[in-house]
Amino acid sequence: MLHNLIRSSVIFLFLSGITAGLQAQEALTAGGGEASGSGGSASSSVGQLFYTTRAGTDASMAEGVQQPFEISVVSSVRETGAVSITLYPNPAEGLITVKTEHIQTDLFYLIYDVNGKLLKSKKASGTLTQFDLSQYKPAVYFLKVTDHEKEVKTFKIIKH
């Protein structure tokens, strides 16, 4: 009997030592779930209440929060003389760049807030035009590309 008690204690201590070394992400959430299939598994959470944000000189990271890399074109009426119009990075913290290829017309860029207030306008300066968003608060903004007052494309910008 003493032998069984000692053996049980040793097994318990061994298993406690193994689980003490394990670490995982932990979050207080309102809901979520898990899914698995032949290609792997994934977990999701809804309503995460706490997270930590760390920022460096050229990047930021939100620990415990899943954030999409989003390039969102709200509208694309026509490509008017330009083969391609792209915007990067998005989400952004400071500078954003609008890149046009094969530009043949005069393009103007207009930045609006979600209420439709015009915040900034600028004429395209070559194939790369930059905007500094660092003075604006984190929110969603829209960049409208126009050609002689006709809308060409509108991008949704997420500012961190």
C-alpha positions, 0 to 999 in steps of 0.5 A, a space after each residue: 500500500 505504501 508502495 502504491 502511494 509513493 508510485 502515485 505521488 511520483 506519477 502525479 509530480 511527473 505529470 505536474 512538471 510536464 503541464 507546468 512547462 506548457 504555455 498557450 495563449 489565453 484570452 477572456 472572450 465572449 464566444 468562439 469556436 474551433 474547426 478542423 479538417 483534412 487541411 488543418 485546424 483553426 480556432 476563433 474568438 469573438 469579443 476579446 476584452 484585453 490585448 497588448 499593443 507593442 509599437 516599434 519605429 516601423 511596425 506595431 503588433 497587437 498581441 492576442 488580436 487577429 487583424 486582417 491585412 485588408 486592401 479594400 476597393 470601395 468602388 472602381 468606376 473606370 481605370 481612365 488611362 491608368 493600367 493599375 492604381 494600388 494603395 499600400 500599406 493598409 492598415 497604416 500608421 503613418 505614410 501611405 503610398 498610392 502607385 499608378 502605372 501607365 498614367 496618361 491623365 491628371 489624377 487627383 487624390 481626395 481623403 475623406 473621413 467616415 462622415 464625408 468631410 474632405 481632409 486632404 487633396 493632392 494632385 498625382 505626382 508621378 507614379 508614386 504619391 505619398 500621404 502622411 496620416 500620422 496626424 489623424 486619429 485611428 479610424 477608417 478613411 476613404 481615398 477617392 481617385 478622380 480624373 477631371 472630377 470623375 471618380 476612378 476608384 475609391 479605397 478604404 484605409 484603416 488607420 491604426 
